[in-house]
Amino acid sequence: MNENIINKTAEYFKKKGIVLPKISELCNPHSLDKNTISKLKNVDKNTIDPLNLFRVHWFNNRDHSDFSSVPENIVLSEEFTGVPAKIIVNIGRLFPLITAHKVLAAYGCLLPRILNGEFDYSIHKAVWPSTGNYCRGGVAISRILGLKSVAILPEGMSKERFDWLEKWVEDPKDIIKTPGTESNVKEIYDACNALKKDKKNDIINQFSEYYNYAIHRAVTGPSFEKSFLNIKKNSNLKARAYVSASGSSGTLAAGDYLKSKLGTQTAVVEALECPTLLKNGYGEHNIQGIGDKHVPLIHNVMNTDFVVDISDKATDNLNLIFNTNIGKEYLINKLGLNNSLVDKLPEFGFSSIANILASIKLAKYMNLGKDDAIITVATDGADLYLSELEKTKNNFQGTFDTTACANIYKKYLKEINTDNMIKLSENDKERIFNLGYYTWVEQQGVSLSDFEKRKDQKFWLSHYNYMISLDKRIDKFNSL
């Protein structure tokens, strides 16, 4: 620890009115002092205000006027999914600043650096490599804390992401566009390695940051447990699985917590067009929010139970139904779905739809019944993909009408089957684990011993325990 930097940063934050939220407060924001909660009611969720740090959790209600008793969620019924098991979708678009949950990951990755005196605000610049939402979360948290930052993301990501960044970065040069799209993660790493030569740049790589894993296991996991227990109440409902897209694998860490508390199995979702985990495959796709063609260093592969692949044709086309008047009319008038459910479908972005489809596939594979539940997550909403929606409309083959909606719904949702998925054997887990060697040891310089110790569950537990131990140090820092 560098006490001089810690004290200097604490003084800097105090002048700015910055108080760091504790991990326990992010797990249970109702434990915040009433004065903070009262002040928040007068703060817009999208402003650069230190109080918005106390909204970086899963409990914001839909109009951000207060905190919900449990995380906002949508329970998808058999009427919609075609399976009797309940699919519980926790809503990520209610996070402040970027309408996505990656602000939590960004806070979790910066917090230990601040408490340890590793990040000097007067010297260092936080570099946020991402396929879209994480770099926005990093820029948002950095601006609130008064830190310099850089966003790195592929040039092919949605226009909405770049529009947001252009409003939030202090210098347009702080947006670095790398070649390619969702699948071009190595190009992001190449840009990071170039920036790393300047010691002032602190590369906060979500794909290799164990703090990213730890914050989700420590905060997202307990939050999702609360939403499930609220739905369960006095029923016989049993949580059977947790489903999450790979991405950086941070959100997947909630599955480790849920497995230890509820006995769930964990399923990782990826794009069928780039079946890296399923087949050691490669390719391009448009399920934005999933970086691929590699295995993230923070993916706890040996504690993962299923791999489920979903086509971007399914997510593109269902996004069209969920977010157009023709589609909504079909769902309400022809399928007889409840208006309130259809009104909420825009809360599902591309990776969210993929998570839902994977949950349906898994429910069919496991032959789950009405007393079974699958917990999943909508990491962001359709508002981040409006430009992609227009592309799908423009490229649609034929006439987009009620008949087209019926065909899309039948093909990609009602008749979804259990192909292109696998229940992982120990050999399968070893195969996926070993695949990460080529990225992390050969390309990125991680030592073989550091790479291999990730097989031990005690390794992952230690990162979780470290994160939940920070509360006392946060209190001390805030009081300096």
N, C-alpha and C positions, 0 to 999 in steps of 0.2 A: 504494500500500500504506500501511496505517496501522500502523506498527511498534508503537505503544503498545498498540493493541487486540490485535495478534498476541501480544505478550509477556504481556499480561494474560490472554488466553485460554489460552495455553500453561501458565501458572502454575495457572489454574483447572482445566485438564484433568489436570495432574500431581497435584494434590491428590486428584482423583477416581480416579486410577489409569488414566487414559485414554491409550492409545497409538493413533495413527491408522494403519491399514493402508496400505501403498503400493499403487499400481496394479499393479505387477509381482507383488505378493503375492496380490492378488485374481485375477490371471491364473494364478498357480501357487502355491497355498497350501502346497505341499510345500517351498517355499523359506523358509517361516517358521522361526524358531529353534525347536529341539526343546523348549525350556522352555515356550514359548507353546502349542505343540501339546499338550504333556503336561497343562498346566493346563486346557485346553479340555475334556478328557475328564471333568472334574469339574464342568462348568458346564452347567446345563440350557439348551437352545437358546431357551427362551421367557422367560428372566429378563432383567431390566434390569441386565446386567453388561457392562462395557466389553470383555471378552474376546469377546463375541458379535459384535463388529465383524469379527473374524477368521473369521467364518462367512458373511460377506456376499459369497458367491461361488457358483459352479456345482458345486463339487467335494464338497459334503457327501454322505456316504453315507446310506443310508435310515434308519439308527437314530442318526445323528449321533455315532457313537462315534469316527469318524475321517474322513479325507478319502479319496475315491476317486481312483484313478490318473487317470481322466478323468471328466467330468461324467456323472452317472447318466442313462441314456437307455433308451428302449424302441424297438426296431427292429420296425416293423410289417411283417409278411410279406404275400405275395399272398393267403394263406389268409384273412386278415382284411380286406384292403383291396380285393381284386379286381384289383389292378394288379401287374405283375411288379417294378416299381421298388421299392427299399427306401425306406421313409419313416422317418427317424430323428427321434424326438421327445425333445428334451432336457427334463428334468424340473425345473420351477421351484418346486414346492411344498416342496422340501427347503431352501429358504432359511430362516433363523431368524426368530423373532419373529412373522412374519405368514403363514408358509407360502405365500409368493409372492415373486417376484423383484424387486418394486418397492422393497425395502429397498436394493438396489444403486443404483437410480436416485436415491433420496433421499440416500444417502451421496455419490454423485457430484455432486449439485447443491449440497450443503452444503460439501463439501471445499474448493473454490476460495474460497468466501466466508470460510472460516476462515483459510486460508493467506494471503489478501490483507488480512485485518483489516477486512473489510466488514461482518461480523456481530459485534455486541457483545452477548455473552450477558447482560450486565447491563441492557441497554436493549431489544434487539430481540426480536421474536416471529416465528417461522417459520410462514408460512401455506401450507398444503398443499392446493391445489385439485385435485380428483380425481373420477373416477367410481367409486372404491372402494378399490383396493389401494394406490395411490401415497400417498394421505393417511395410510393406516395405516403404510406404510413410513416416511413422514416423521415421524409421531408417535413411532414406535419408535426411530428414530435420534436424534431430538431428546431423548427421555427418557434414553437412554444417555449422551448428551453433556451432559445437564443444561441443556438449552435450553427456553425457552417455545415452545409451538407451538399451532396451530389447524388443525383438519381441516374441509375444505369438501367436501361431496358431495351428490348428489341424494337427496331423501327416499325415492325409490322403489328404492334399491339393496337388496341382500339383507340380511335381518335379521342374518345372521352378521357382516357388516361393522360394523354399529352395536353389536352385542353386544361385539365386540372393542374398539371405540373407547371405549365406556363404562367399560371396565376400565382403559384405558391413559391417557386424558386426565386431567389434574390437576383440571380444572374442567369440569362438564358444558356450560358455556357455550362451551367451546372446540370443540364439535361444531356446525357450521353446516350445516343442511339446506336445500338449494335446491330450488325447484319442479321436478317432473318426474322423469325416469329417465335411462337411458343416453344418450339422444339430446339431452338438454337441457344442452349445454355452455355456451351463451351465458349462461344463468342463473348458472352458476358464475362466469363472467368478470364478470358484473354485481356479484356479491357481492365478488369480489376488488377491483374498482374502488372499491367503497364503503370497504373496509378500507384500501385504499392511501392514502386521505386522511390516515390516521394514519401518520406517518413511522416509527413504531416497528414497524410491520408490514412484514416482508419477504415479498413475494409470490413464492413459488418455484413458478411455474406450469410443470408438466411439459410442457405443449403448446407452450411457447415457450422453454423453457430449453435452450440449446445444450449445457450440461453433461450433460443427460439423453441427448442424442444421443451425445456424446463418450464417456461412460462405457460405453455399450453397444458402441460401435465398438471401444473399447479393451479391454474385459473380456469381454463376451458373445461377440463375434465370435471372438477367439482360443480361447475355451473351447469353442465349438461346432466349431471347426476341429479341436481335439484329439479330441473324441468321434468325429468323422467319420474322421479318420486312423486311430484305433484300430480302428474297424470295417472300414475298407478294408484295412489291413495290406498283405499281399502280393498282394491281388486286383487286378482291373482296374476296381474300382468307381470311378465318377466322380461327383462332386457336381455336379448340374445346376441346382439351384434352392434358394433359401431362401424360406420361406413364413412370414409373420407378420401377425397382425391389426394394423390401424392403431393403435387406441388413441391414445396420445400421439405415436406414431411413434418412441419411443425404442428399443424392441426391434428395430424395422426397421433401425436403424443397423448392427446386426450383419451385415446383408446387404451393406453397403458394404465391410466388412472381408472377408467371404467372397468377394465378387466379385473383389477385388484379389488374394486369395491362391489361390482355388480356381476362379475363372472362373465362378461361379454367376450365375444371373439371380435377380432379386428380385421376389416376388409379394406384394402387399398384400391382405389379406382385410378385407372389411367385410360388414355385414348387408344381405341382399337387401331387407329391409323399409325400409332407409334407404340407398339406393344413391347416396350423395353423389359418390364418385369415379367410379363407373360411368356414371351418368346425370345428374349434378348434382342428384340426388334428395334426398328428405327422408322422414321418417316415424319411427315408434317401433318398438322391438324389445327383445328380452330377452337378447341375447348380451352379458352384462355383462362389461366389460373393454374395450369398444370405444366411445370417445367419438366422436360424428360430427356430421353436418350442418355440418361445416366441415373444412378441411384444416389440420392442425397446422403451426405455423411451422417446426418442426424435422423435417418430412417432406421428405427429399431426393427430391422428385418426379422430377427430371430423371434420376435414376439408378435409377428404378423401371421394371420391365419388364412386369408383369402386374397387373391388378386382378381379384380373384375374389370373387364375392358368394355368401354362404351364408345360408340362411333360418334364422331362430330356431326354426321348427317342427322343423327337423332337429336342432338342438342340444338343444332341450327334450326331444324324444322319444328320442333316442339316450341322453341322460343318464338317462332312465327305465330303459332296458334295461341300461345299464352299472352301475346302482346299486340294483337290486332283485333279490331272490332269484329271482323268476320270469324276469327278463331274463337273469340269469347262468346259470340252468339251461338256458334256451334256447340260449345261446351255446355252452355246453359239451356238452349232450346232443344237440341237434339239428344244430348247425353243426360240432360236433367241434373247437371251439377249445381250445387248451391251457389248462389250469387256471391256470398261472402268469401267462399274459397276461390272462385274465379277472379275476384277483385284482388286477391293476395298473390296470385301467380306471378305478377311482375316482381315479387320479392326474390325470385329465383334467377340468378345469373347462369352463365353457361356451365361452370363447374358444379353449381348447385343442382341443375337439372341432371347432370351426369351422376351426382351422388344419389339422387332420388331413383334414377333408373337402375343404378347398381344395387340399391337397397331392394328394389322389386325383384331383380334377378336373384339376389341372395335369399330373399324370403322364399322364392320358388325352389331354389336349390336345397334349402334346409327344411322345406316343407313346413313352414311355420304356420301356426294357427292364430285364432282370435285372442288368445292369452299371451301372445308373444309380441315383442316390440323390437324395432330396429331404430337406433339413434343415429341421426346424421346431421348435416349442417349445410346451410345456405350461406356461403361465405360472402357473397355480394348479391346485388340485384340486377335486374334487366336494364336499369338506367345507365349502367356503364357500357352497354352494348347496343345503344340505339343506332349507331352507325353500322354495326354489324347486321342489325335487323334490316336496315335498308338494303344492304348488299344481298341478303337472302331473298328479299322481295324482288329485287332487280334480276337476280339469277334464277328465279323460280321457273321451272320448266312447265309450261302449260298455264291454265287459268287457276288462280288461287281463289277458290270458292268453297262452299260448304262441302262439296264432294271431295275436294282436295284435303280439307281439314279432316274429314272422316278417314281418308286413306292414310294420312300422316299419323293420326291417333292410333289407328289399328296397327300399323306397321311398327311404330317405334315405342308404343306404350302398352296397348292391350295385348299384343301378341309377342311381347318381348320374352325371349327364352333364356336358357342357362348356358348358351354357347359362349365361347371366348371368356371363360373364367376358370379358376382352378383353386381347389383347396390345397394349401401348401403342405407338402410332406417335409420332413427334416432335410431331405436332399434338395427339395425346391428352395427352401430357405437358404441353404448353403450356396446354391447356384446364384441366387439373387444377391446374397451378401458378397460373394466373390466377384460379381460383376462390378461392384463399386471399386474394386482394387484399381482398375484401369484409369478411372477418373482421379481418385484421391491419392493413390501412392505413386503411380507412374506419371500423371500429368501435373498434379497440384502439390506434390512433395510432402504429403502426410507420411509419417514414419510407419513402417509395417507394424510395429508393436502398438502404436496408437490406433491404427486401423483395426487390428484384430481384437483388442480389448473390448470393442463394442459388441462382441458376442455375449458377454456376461451381463445379465440383467442387473447385477449390483452396480455396474457402471452407470446405467441409466437412472437407477434409483438415487445414486449419489448426486446427480445433477438436479433432480427433483427436490431432494432434501436441502441442497444448497439454496435453491430459489426460495423455498418457504422459510428458510432461516434468516432471510434478509430484513424482516420487519424491524428487529431491534436496531439494526444499523441504519435503516431508513429514519426511524424515530430520532436517532442520535444526529444524523445528518441534518434533518429538518430543524433541529434545535440549536445547531451551531450558530 
